[in-house]
């Protein structure tokens, strides 16, 4: 069979390959990979279906499809993920920002803040978004991984907030100084026993340091609970993303640490996703 000559022909050939590799939405992923290879935005791909592929575009698309068949995430192949309307840079050194994490963004933006700390910032998705969505705010992002922080700095520069952000290599609060009226985190929360059941895209390609702390998955929340009062201003908010079965345990942990007014916010599928608490004013 001759090589595909147009975008449409290449897509028709790629979709069955992706399906055979176990990709659930093969057509969607093929289109995203083609848009990247052809230098188009996904929403304009339909207008170019009859365009001839250049040899370079054809080779790039073939390489992208082969990588996806190995279950590499689309975001790692294309190098970006749309999050809160912004195309954030993504590499294998950071978590692929999930739509579920936008619940944390929505909750954070529901009340004013002036200084925010993002614990385990990864790609910087949370910190960069919060700074970009507000005027005059400043913040810090910390992570154990220098490579992750390099990605976060790049995203801060890309979206014009680097002048209001600082990034630190830190084991939770270890290198943090000063106070914050908002502290946020999407910490590793997957239990060790759950790792084997994750999709290959997550289990085999994303950094395990950002996925699981081992054990029951709650050690990161324990570390946050143990240190947060030294950095959260009176009346300030703590927002932490959780696994869907962890709401009660994390809430109890934060209450025992001296925080108050717990709320659990659900994602679009109705699963508990963010625990919010406040430091008392007194």
LONU-343151 format. One record per residue (C-alpha): x, y, z; residue in one letter; residue number from 1. Coordinates in steps of 0.2 Angstrom, whole numbers. Example, Ala and Ser with C-alpha at 12.3 -4.5 7.8 and 13.67 -1.06 7.14 Angstrom:
      c1      c2      c3   code   pos
      62     -22      39      a     1
      68      -5      36      s     2
***
This chain:
      c1      c2      c3   code   pos
       0       0       0      x     1
       7      17      -5      x     2
      11      30       9      x     3
      -3      42      13      x     4
      -2      58       3      x     5
     -15      69      12      x     6
     -19      73      30      x     7
     -36      64      28      x     8
     -27      48      21      x     9
     -14      48      35      x    10
     -28      50      49      x    11
     -38      35      41      x    12
     -22      24      42      x    13
     -17      29      59      x    14
     -34      27      69      x    15
     -35       8      67      x    16
     -17       7      73      x    17
     -20      17      88      x    18
     -36       7      92      x    19
     -26      -9      91      x    20
     -14      -2     103      x    21
     -28       0     116      x    22
     -31      19     114      x    23
     -49      23     119      x    24
     -52      38     109      x    25
     -40      34      94      x    26
     -48      47      82      x    27
     -46      61      94      x    28
     -28      57      98      x    29
     -24      55      80      x    30
     -31      72      76      x    31
     -21      80      90      x    32
      -5      72      84      x    33
      -8      77      66      x    34
     -12      95      71      x    35
       5      95      80      x    36
      14      87      65      x    37
       6      99      53      x    38
       9     114      63      x    39
     -10     118      64      x    40
     -21     122      79      x    41
     -33     107      82      x    42
     -48     117      78      x    43
     -42     121      60      x    44
     -37     103      56      x    45
     -54     100      47      x    46
     -51     114      35      x    47
     -35     106      29      x    48
     -40      88      27      x    49
     -36      88       8      x    50
     -19      96      10      x    51
      -4      86       5      x    52
       8      81      19      x    53
      26      86      16      x    54
      39      72      19      x    55
      44      80      36      x    56
      26      81      42      x    57
      23      63      36      x    58
      38      57      46      x    59
      34      67      61      x    60
      16      61      61      x    61
      22      43      59      x    62
      34      45      74      x    63
      20      53      85      x    64
       8      38      81      x    65
      22      25      85      x    66
      25      34     102      x    67
       6      35     106      x    68
       5      16     102      x    69
      19      14     115      x    70
       6      23     126      x    71
      16      38     128      x    72
       4      52     133      x    73
      -2      64     120      x    74
       4      79     130      x    75
      22      72     131      x    76
      22      69     113      x    77
      16      87     108      x    78
      24      95     123      x    79
       9     104     129      x    80
      -7     102     138      x    81
     -22     114     138      x    82
     -26     119     156      x    83
     -38     133     161      x    84
     -37     139     143      x    85
     -18     140     142      x    86
      -7     128     132      x    87
       6     124     146      x    88
      22     116     142      x    89
      23      97     148      x    90
      38      85     148      x    91
      41      68     156      x    92
      48      77     171      x    93
      30      83     177      x    94
      13      77     179      x    95
       1      80     164      x    96
     -11      93     171      x    97
     -28      85     173      x    98
     -45      93     170      x    99
     -49      88     188      x   100
     -36     100     195      x   101
     -46     114     188      x   102
     -58     112     202      x   103
     -44     118     213      x   104
     -41     133     202      x   105
     -60     137     203      x   106
     -60     136     222      x   107
     -44     146     224      x   108
     -51     160     213      x   109
     -68     161     222      x   110
     -60     172     235      x   111
     -46     185     234      x   112
     -28     182     239      x   113
     -12     191     238      x   114
       2     178     240      x   115
       1     160     236      x   116
      12     145     239      x   117
      10     130     228      x   118
      17     114     236      x   119
      24     101     223      x   120
      22     113     209      x   121
      27     101     195      x   122
      24     110     178      x   123
      18     126     188      x   124
       1     123     181      x   125
      -8     129     197      x   126
       4     143     202      x   127
       5     150     184      x   128
     -13     149     182      x   129
     -18     158     198      x   130
      -5     172     195      x   131
     -11     174     177      x   132
     -29     175     182      x   133
     -26     189     196      x   134
     -18     206     196      x   135
      -4     210     209      x   136
      -3     193     217      x   137
      14     185     220      x   138
      18     167     224      x   139
      31     153     226      x   140
      31     136     219      x   141
      42     122     227      x   142
      46     105     221      x   143
      59      91     225      x   144
      63      90     206      x   145
      75     103     199      x   146
      69      97     181      x   147
      51     100     186      x   148
      55     117     192      x   149
      64     121     175      x   150
      47     117     167      x   151
      38     128     179      x   152
      49     142     176      x   153
      47     140     157      x   154
      28     141     159      x   155
      29     156     171      x   156
      39     165     157      x   157
      28     159     144      x   158
      13     167     152      x   159
      21     183     158      x   160
      21     179     177      x   161
      39     176     181      x   162
      41     193     189      x   163
      29     188     202      x   164
      34     170     205      x   165
      49     162     213      x   166
      53     143     212      x   167
      62     133     225      x   168
      69     116     227      x   169
      61     110     243      x   170
      54      95     252      x   171
      37     103     256      x   172
      40     118     268      x   173
      59     114     270      x   174
      65     129     260      x   175
      50     140     262      x   176
      50     157     271      x   177
      37     170     274      x   178
      18     169     275      x   179
       4     166     263      x   180
     -14     169     263      x   181
     -17     154     251      x   182
      -8     138     251      x   183
     -12     125     237      x   184
      -6     108     232      x   185
      -9      94     221      x   186
       2      82     230      x   187
       6      63     226      x   188
      -9      54     234      x   189
     -10      37     225      x   190
      -8      22     237      x   191
       6      10     233      x   192
      -6      -4     230      x   193
     -16       6     217      x   194
      -1      10     206      x   195
      -2      -7     196      x   196
     -20      -3     191      x   197
     -16      14     183      x   198
     -17      17     165      x   199
       0      14     156      x   200
       0      32     151      x   201
       2      37     169      x   202
      10      22     177      x   203
      24      20     164      x   204
      27      38     158      x   205
      24      50     172      x   206
      36      53     187      x   207
      32      41     201      x   208
      38      54     214      x   209
      23      65     209      x   210
      10      51     209      x   211
      13      42     225      x   212
      21      44     242      x   213
      20      25     245      x   214
      10      17     258      x   215
      -8      23     260      x   216
      -5      38     249      x   217
      -8      50     263      x   218
      10      54     268      x   219
      11      70     258      x   220
      -5      77     266      x   221
       2      72     283      x   222
      18      83     279      x   223
       7      97     274      x   224
      -4      96     289      x   225
      11      96     301      x   226
      19     111     293      x   227
       5     122     287      x   228
       2     133     302      x   229
      19     140     302      x   230
      16     148     284      x   231
      -3     151     282      x   232
      -9     168     288      x   233
     -23     169     300      x   234
     -39     167     291      x   235
     -29     160     276      x   236
     -35     146     265      x   237
     -27     129     262      x   238
     -33     119     246      x   239
     -27     101     243      x   240
     -32      90     229      x   241
     -36      72     235      x   242
     -40      55     228      x   243
     -59      52     227      x   244
     -59      41     243      x   245
     -48      52     254      x   246
     -60      66     259      x   247
     -64      60     276      x   248
     -46      55     281      x   249
     -38      71     274      x   250
     -52      82     282      x   251
     -49      74     299      x   252
     -30      76     297      x   253
     -32      95     294      x   254
     -44      98     308      x   255
     -33      89     320      x   256
     -19     101     315      x   257
     -29     116     320      x   258
     -37     121     304      x   259
     -56     124     303      x   260
     -71     126     292      x   261
     -68     111     281      x   262
     -77     109     264      x   263
     -75      95     251      x   264
     -77     101     233      x   265
     -82      88     219      x   266
     -76      87     201      x   267
     -87      86     186      x   268
     -90      68     189      x   269
     -96      71     206      x   270
     -81      63     215      x   271
     -73      72     230      x   272
     -58      81     223      x   273
     -52      96     234      x   274
     -52      98     253      x   275
     -53     116     258      x   276
     -49     123     276      x   277
     -45     139     284      x   278
     -33     144     298      x   279
     -43     152     312      x   280
     -42     171     314      x   281
     -37     170     332      x   282
***
